Amino acid sequence: MTDRELMEQIMMEVRDTRSEMAAVKNEIRDTRLTLENETNRNIQTIAEGHYDLTRKLDEALAIENEKEMMKIRLNILESEVEKLKAKIEQIA
């Protein structure tokens, strides 16, 4: 192989490598765009949905806690009414 042929072969390989590098750069660019435009937005949407679910759960738990406290107060009041009834019956 002559020097000229060797030089041409090297130049072709360099062109092929540049072409492959350009393709890789395009793939990387497309991947970055996908991450920025789709994946990151989807993650944000999911996170916002989870935040709403957490807020709704907290609200539901607060209502349940309030109901529980009201049941306790009702039990106490019922007990006190029973005691008052018993005292009234003793007096009468």
C-alpha positions in Angstrom: 0.0 0.0 0.0 1.4 3.4 -1.0 1.6 6.4 1.3 -1.1 8.0 -0.8 -3.5 5.1 -0.4 -2.7 4.9 3.3 -3.4 8.6 3.7 -6.7 8.2 1.7 -7.7 5.3 3.9 -7.0 7.3 7.1 -9.0 10.3 5.7 -11.9 8.0 5.0 -11.8 6.5 8.5 -11.7 10.0 9.9 -14.7 11.0 7.8 -16.5 7.9 9.0 -15.6 8.6 12.6 -16.8 12.2 12.2 -20.1 11.0 10.7 -20.6 8.5 13.6 -19.8 11.3 16.1 -22.3 13.5 14.5 -24.9 10.8 14.8 -24.0 10.2 18.4 -24.3 14.0 19.1 -27.7 14.0 17.5 -28.8 11.1 19.6 -27.6 12.8 22.8 -29.3 16.0 21.8 -32.6 14.1 21.1 -32.2 12.4 24.5 -31.7 15.6 26.3 -34.7 17.2 24.6 -36.8 14.2 25.6 -35.6 14.5 29.2 -36.3 18.2 29.3 -39.6 18.3 27.4 -41.2 15.0 28.4 -39.6 13.1 31.2 -39.0 16.1 33.6 -42.6 17.4 32.9 -44.1 14.0 33.5 -42.2 13.6 36.8 -43.4 17.1 37.9 -47.0 16.1 37.0 -46.7 12.9 39.0 -45.1 14.8 41.9 -47.9 17.3 41.9 -50.5 14.5 41.9 -48.8 12.9 44.9 -48.8 16.2 46.7 -52.5 16.5 46.1 -53.1 13.0 47.4 -51.1 13.7 50.5 -53.0 16.9 51.1 -56.3 15.0 50.7 -55.2 12.2 53.0 -54.2 14.8 55.6 -57.6 16.4 55.3 -59.3 13.0 55.6 -57.3 12.1 58.6 -58.1 15.4 60.3 -61.8 14.8 59.8 -61.4 11.2 61.2 -59.6 12.6 64.2 -62.3 15.1 64.7 -65.0 12.4 64.5 -63.0 10.3 67.0 -62.9 13.2 69.4 -66.6 13.8 69.0 -67.3 10.1 69.8 -65.2 10.4 73.0 -67.1 13.6 74.0 -70.4 11.9 73.3 -69.5 8.9 75.4 -68.5 11.2 78.3 -71.7 13.2 78.0 -73.8 10.0 77.8 -72.1 8.8 81.0 -72.7 12.1 82.7 -76.4 12.0 81.7 -76.7 8.5 83.1 -75.2 9.7 86.4 -77.6 12.6 86.5 -80.5 10.4 85.9 -79.4 8.1 88.7 -79.2 11.1 91.1 -82.6 12.4 90.0 -84.1 8.9 90.6 -82.5 8.8 94.1 -84.0 12.2 95.0 -87.5 11.4 93.6 
